[in-house]
Amino acid sequence: MLPHHIWPDTATISAGRLQIGGCDAQALAAAHGTPLYVFDEATLRRAMRAYLAAFRRQGLPFGVHYAAKALLTTALAQLVAQEGLGLDVVSGAELLVARRAGVPMAQIHFHGNARSDAELERAVAWGVGAVVVDTLDELERLATLTAGRAQPQGLMLRVAPGIEARTHRYIATGDADSKFGLPPEALDAAAQRIRASAGLRFLGLHAHIGSQLFDLERLGATVAVLVRLAARLRTRHGLTTEELSPGGGLGTPSLAEETAPDLEAYAATLSASLRQHCAAHALPLPRLTVEPGRSIVARAGVALYTVMGRKLAADGSIRYLYVDGGMADNLRPALYHARYTALLANRASAPPGPPVAVAGRYCESGDVLLRDVRLPPAHPGDLLAVATAGAYTLSMASTYNLVPRPAAVLVAAGRARLIQRRETEADVLARDVPL
Ligand SMILES: Cc1ncc(COP(=O)(O)O)c(C=O)c1O
């Protein structure tokens, strides 16, 4: 039995072989090559629906925007649109994918702290629901390029709420010293600029305190800070907060002994905090928007790698297994010590041996995907499956060592559809210009 808080809903072991979405992992690897990222459509759709249902039960106006930075392909954005979620994007190209997928522009929030004029112009011309502004400099540019527009551009202000998330410091974004968000004391200047800009329409406030969060209390506290700031904006500047977003960040377990946060408790905590603090400040309830990324896609994705070789210790035990991918398709272990669970997809029921480390193929000592995993003693040609690999892997992938990036397939009911083709050496070299 596979722990389904780690593996996709449809993942099973049949005759010792991993199956996902009714497809045999080894057959997928044979058909598409490795490394291969396999996404389970049922898990993706269920995660999206669970978010909508949890907030619907709270009985207040809400929006769920999938955070595209966790993973974006046109097919995934199509699922997002089909399920009725909005989308958060952070670049012109992400916006392009959203449009290709038919995500309604009004359902898009465009984030960023250093966007080009061309990206902002595209967002405004295409009518995104909200441009989320992180700096006074960008607010100035946005005010200039929307001046004279008949239809004002909706905008939200992202603030650093001064709340430290309990997570790795590289994915903590809410403390006052974070690179993200306006300091609360800058809100007055921002409000004045917005009020003087006929091309801009203030929609509300946004914050995101970090990623991989399991602590609901700090998310509730973030809502409280945002409501307090919204009240200040109304009193001092007459601005009404119609929308309020405490961002995304709900954690996903990646080890069997970890527990998934309770989505119902998450929705209830945010909603209760919003209701309580709006009542205290006599503010009308704004729409509550959340932006989950990893909790939608992490568990749906399984990375398949071929074991290429081993490094043996003096006593003959396996010290390292080498696989045909690594930090260029999954930077997270090297970047912030992310941990994973793995199994041998072709011999999942064989008895495990002593713990081994799984290292990638890239020329960095930090290229170790798993440091301490118990697998059946593995040989070259075995197929390693890494769970919870859907988030911040392919979206951060590089062509380090000029290795082409992996393919991705979407599996459902025994069928695998290619959603991202494997990069070729020709793709990689296409930008290279000889003297
Ligand atoms: C502004 C914003 N919203 C949402 C997210 C999504 O976070 P997660 O994938 O942890 O849910 C991020 C991630 O960094 C973010 O920066």
The ligand as an SDF file (V2000), in Angstrom:
LIG
                    3D

 16 16  0  0  0  0  0  0  0  0999 V2000
    2.9220   35.6890   -4.2730 C   0  0  0  0  0  0  0  0  0  0  0  0
    2.8910   34.2200   -4.2120 C   0  0  0  0  0  0  0  0  0  0  0  0
    1.7010   33.5870   -4.2380 N   0  0  0  0  0  0  0  0  0  0  0  0
    1.6150   32.2460   -4.2020 C   0  0  0  0  0  0  0  0  0  0  0  0
    2.7440   31.4530   -4.1270 C   0  0  0  0  0  0  0  0  0  0  0  0
    2.5670   29.9660   -4.1270 C   0  0  0  0  0  0  0  0  0  0  0  0
    3.1090   29.3720   -3.0210 O   0  0  0  0  0  0  0  0  0  0  0  0
    2.9290   27.8000   -2.8190 P   0  0  0  0  0  0  0  0  0  0  0  0
    3.3830   27.1330   -4.0600 O   0  0  0  0  0  0  0  0  0  0  0  0
    3.8010   27.4780   -1.6740 O   0  0  0  0  0  0  0  0  0  0  0  0
    1.4890   27.5640   -2.5380 O   0  0  0  0  0  0  0  0  0  0  0  0
    4.0000   32.0520   -4.0930 C   0  0  0  0  0  0  0  0  0  0  0  0
    5.2070   31.2220   -4.0190 C   0  0  0  0  0  0  0  0  0  0  0  0
    6.2990   31.6020   -3.8290 O   0  0  0  0  0  0  0  0  0  0  0  0
    4.0840   33.4760   -4.1340 C   0  0  0  0  0  0  0  0  0  0  0  0
    5.2530   34.0860   -4.1330 O   0  0  0  0  0  0  0  0  0  0  0  0
  1  2  1  0
  2  3  1  0
  2 15  2  0
  3  4  2  0
  4  5  1  0
  5  6  1  0
  5 12  2  0
  6  7  1  0
  7  8  1  0
  8  9  2  0
  8 10  1  0
  8 11  1  0
 12 13  1  0
 12 15  1  0
 13 14  2  0
 15 16  1  0
M  END
$$$$
